[in-house]
Amino acid sequence: MEYDASAIGSVIRQQRKLRNMSQEVLSGLAGIARTHLTMIETGSKQANFETLWKIALALDMRPCKLVEEIEIYMLSNRDQKHG
């Protein structure tokens, strides 16, 4: 499976919206700038492991669960592309 940088942002955005959280609230809970979160969600900036950890906890998720959701998303998109 190839790495898909945009998948991380898509999953974070999806999880944030499932919880009815704004970028302002999530970034505040994670201790990162809202602009940083925006760039992660749009795929224009890569999140390092520490940032992913903080975001996962702010989403009330275990970090491994966030990574699992990203993997599921990537597999789903791969399957759709290769139909």
C-alpha positions as CSV (number, residue, x, y, z in Angstrom):
1,M,0.0,0.0,0.0
2,E,1.4,3.4,-1.0
3,Y,1.5,6.2,1.5
4,D,-1.2,8.8,0.8
5,A,-0.6,12.1,2.5
6,S,-4.0,13.4,1.8
7,A,-5.6,10.5,3.6
8,I,-4.4,11.7,7.0
9,G,-6.1,15.1,6.6
10,S,-9.2,13.5,5.2
11,V,-9.6,11.2,8.2
12,I,-8.8,13.9,10.7
13,R,-11.5,16.2,9.1
14,Q,-13.9,13.3,9.0
15,Q,-13.4,12.4,12.7
16,R,-13.6,16.1,13.7
17,K,-16.9,16.5,11.8
18,L,-18.3,13.3,13.3
19,R,-17.8,14.9,16.7
20,N,-19.3,18.3,15.6
21,M,-16.0,20.0,16.4
22,S,-14.7,23.1,14.7
23,Q,-11.1,23.4,13.6
24,E,-10.8,26.1,16.3
25,V,-11.9,23.7,19.1
26,L,-9.9,20.7,17.9
27,S,-6.7,22.8,17.4
28,G,-7.2,24.3,20.9
29,L,-7.6,20.9,22.5
30,A,-4.6,19.5,20.6
31,G,-2.4,22.6,21.4
32,I,-1.7,23.4,17.8
33,A,-2.4,26.5,15.7
34,R,-5.7,26.4,13.8
35,T,-3.8,27.3,10.6
36,H,-1.6,24.2,11.2
37,L,-4.6,22.0,11.5
38,T,-6.1,23.5,8.4
39,M,-2.9,22.7,6.4
40,I,-2.9,19.1,7.8
41,E,-6.5,18.6,6.8
42,T,-6.0,19.9,3.3
43,G,-2.8,17.8,2.9
44,S,-0.6,20.8,2.3
45,K,1.4,20.0,5.5
46,Q,2.6,16.7,6.9
47,A,1.8,16.0,10.6
48,N,4.6,14.5,12.6
49,F,3.9,11.7,15.1
50,E,3.7,14.0,18.1
51,T,1.1,16.1,16.3
52,L,-1.0,13.1,15.3
53,W,-0.8,11.9,18.9
54,K,-2.1,15.2,20.2
55,I,-4.9,15.3,17.6
56,A,-6.0,11.8,18.4
57,L,-6.2,12.5,22.1
58,A,-8.1,15.8,21.3
59,L,-10.5,13.6,19.3
60,D,-10.9,11.3,22.3
61,M,-9.3,8.5,20.3
62,R,-6.3,6.3,21.0
63,P,-3.5,7.2,18.6
64,C,-3.5,3.7,17.2
65,K,-7.2,3.9,16.4
66,L,-6.6,7.1,14.4
67,V,-3.8,5.4,12.5
68,E,-6.1,2.4,11.9
69,E,-8.8,4.7,10.5
70,I,-6.2,6.3,8.2
71,E,-5.2,2.8,7.0
72,I,-8.8,1.8,6.4
73,Y,-9.4,5.0,4.4
74,M,-6.3,4.4,2.3
75,L,-7.3,0.8,1.6
76,S,-10.8,1.8,0.7
77,N,-9.6,4.4,-1.7
78,R,-7.1,2.0,-3.2
79,D,-9.8,-0.6,-3.8
80,Q,-12.0,2.0,-5.4
81,K,-9.2,3.1,-7.7
82,H,-8.4,-0.5,-8.7
83,G,-12.1,-1.5,-8.8
